Amino acid sequence: NIGKLYHQYGGKTQEQTKEKGGNRKERRKTKKGGRQGGHHLLATEGCNCEYDLDKYPDDWSRAKRYAHDIIGDLNNGVEGWVDWNLLLDAKEGGAGQGGPNHAGNLCWAHINVSKGGSLIINPSFYVFGQLSRFLPRGSVILDTNIRFGEGFPLEAVAARRPDGSIVVAVLNNDDGNHQVFVQVAPGYSISASGGNNAVLGFNFALDGDSIATFELPPATTH
């Protein structure tokens, strides 16, 4: 099998996957098979380092960068996403960065280790988990459509898991709260609270600067 690997640092990941995976029509056709343009795609490196501080100056902006990249990648046919640093030794007297890594860079891992040996859990650890914990191997990415168009601060990814259940992750990129309505595709419905009442979607309030993940029972046709 032929595959392509790429890193996070070359600009918008959505544009990178378009270049590597072909046009939108090809990507839509190959999502269910887990391939794009005849090639497997895997994101193999991403991290936040000191040289990124002008764009990502705080913990949440660095965490949000992960969510934005992963959501964009998955929506464009990427089959997996690999972080760069599992954990790093925290820099004494620093702002949370750790290392140096093999390249001599000081970076923020999801987990840093203090000089005394205690673990420092950064917000990106939990944001990463909002996606990785809910998307097991074998999940299939579903098409999503955010109605308010380009520039709207919400991003979303949806997937059908091997057991048939559906997961939806929604990222709010700004500090304002938003009322969101998640609607399943025409011809499908989900059961409310595990009961027999079929519903076509649901409302929820998404706090500013947050990410939320929703687990839904298997969709049925009607």
N, C-alpha and C positions, 0 to 999 in steps of 0.2 A: 504494500500500500504506500502511496505517495502522500506525504504530509508537509505542511509548512508551519514553521515556528516563528514567533515574533515577540518583540518586547513592547513595553508600555510607552516608551519614551519618544516615539517618532511622530507625535501629534495626536489627533483624535483617533481613538481606536476604531471608531466606526468607519473612518475613511481608510484606515489601513486594511480592514477586513474586506472592504469593497474592492480595493486594488488586488488583494490576494485571492479573493473568492469569486470574482466575476461580477456580473450585474445583478441588480435586485431580483429580477425574474428568476435567474439561475439560483440565487440563494434561497428564495422562497420554495422552489421546487425541491431543493436538496436538504432542507432543514430536517425533514422527517427521517432521512437516511443518515443524518449526522455528518454530511459532507457538503462542501461548497466548490462549485466549479470543478468537480472531480478530485479535489484534494481535501485531506483532513487539515483542520486548523487548530493549533494549540497555542495559547498565550503562555509563555514560559518564564517571564520575569517582570516584576513590578515592585517598586519600593519608593519611599520618600526619603530624600537625603538633605543634608544641609544646603546644598546648592539649589534646592527647591523652595527655600523659605520665602522668597519673594512672592511666589504663587500660592503656597500652602503653608501659612504662618502658624497655624494652630492645630490642635489634635483633631477637631471635627473636620476641617478642610482636608486634612490628610486621609481621614477615614472615608470621607465622601468621595475622594478621588478613586479609592478602590471600588466603591459601589458603582460609580459612574462608568468606570472602565469595564467592570465585569458585566453589568447590565448591557452596555453597548456591544460588547463582544458576543455575549450569548445570543442577542437578538440578530446578530449578523453571521451566525453559523459556527462560531467557535465551540469546540467540544469539551474544553477544559481550561482551567486557569490556575497557574502555579505561581505562588508568591516567591519572592527571592530570599528573604531572611526569615528563618523560623524564630530565632531569638538572638539578641546581641547583648554584650556587656554594656551596661549604661555608662555613659561618659560622666565622670565625677565632676559635679559643678555645672553640668550642661543643662539643656532645656528638655531633656528626655531622650535625646539621640544616643545611639550606641555604636559600638564598633571599636576600632575600624574593621571593615570587612576585608576580603582579600584584595580589593582594589584600592584600599586606603581611605574609603569613604566613611563618614559618620552618618548613620541613617536611623530611621525610626522603624523598628520591627513591631509586629503585633505584641510581642512580649519582650521586654528587656530584663536583664538581671542586674540587680544592684551590687555594689562592692561587697555587701554583707551576705549576698546570696538569695535575697528575697526577690520575688517576681513582681515586675511592674507591668500591669495589664493596660495597654493603651486602647482607646476607643475603637480603633480600627479592628481589633480582635473581635469585638461584638458585631460590628458592621459586616465583617467578613463572614461571621457565623450566620447572619441573617440570610445569606445566600447559600453558603456551603453546607450548612446543616440540613437545609430543606430540599436540596437538589441532589439526590443520590445518583449513583451511576445508573445509566439506562433511562434517565429522564429525557423527555422530548420537548424542546422549546416550541411554544405555541405563538401564533401571531398575536400581537397586541396593537391597539390603536388608541392613542391618546387624543381626544377630540379637539383639544384647544390648539393643537398644532405646534410648529417649531417655535422655540423661545419660551414656551410654557415651562415652569420650573419643575414639573414632575416627570420622572422616568419610571418605566415599569418593565418587568419581564415576567412571563408566565410559562409554566411547564406542566406537562402531564407526567406523573411519576410511574414507575413500573407497576404499582398496585392500582393504577387508574385514577388516583386522587390528583387534584390540581393544586398547584401552589402559585401564588401571585406575590411578587415583591414590588413595592412602590417606594421610590426615593423622592423626597421633597428637597429641592436644592436651595430654597430661600428661607427666610426667617418668618414668613407668614403662614398661618394655618390655612388649610384647604379642605373643603368638603369634596369627597371623591365618591363617585358611583362606579362600581365594578359591574360590568354587564357581560354575561356569557354570550357567545355567538348565537344568532337566530337558529332555531332548530334544536337547541340544547337547553337543559335546565339543571339546577342543582337542588338537593333537598335541604330545607331549612332545619338546622339543629338536628340533623340526622333523622328527621321525621318524614312524613309523606307529602308535605306541602312543597310543590315544585315552585322555585323562584328563578327569575331570569338574572338576578344580580342583587347587590346590596350596597348600602351607603356606609361611609365611615369618615371620621374627622382625622386628618393627618396633620400632626403638629409641625410647626416650622423646624427646619433643619433636622429631619428625622428620616428613618427608613422603617417600614412596616412590612411584615410577611404574613400572608393569610393562607391557611390550609383549607381546601374545599373538598367535599366528598366527590366521588366520580360523577362526571356529567352524564346525563342520559338524553337520548334523542326523543323527540316527540313530534 
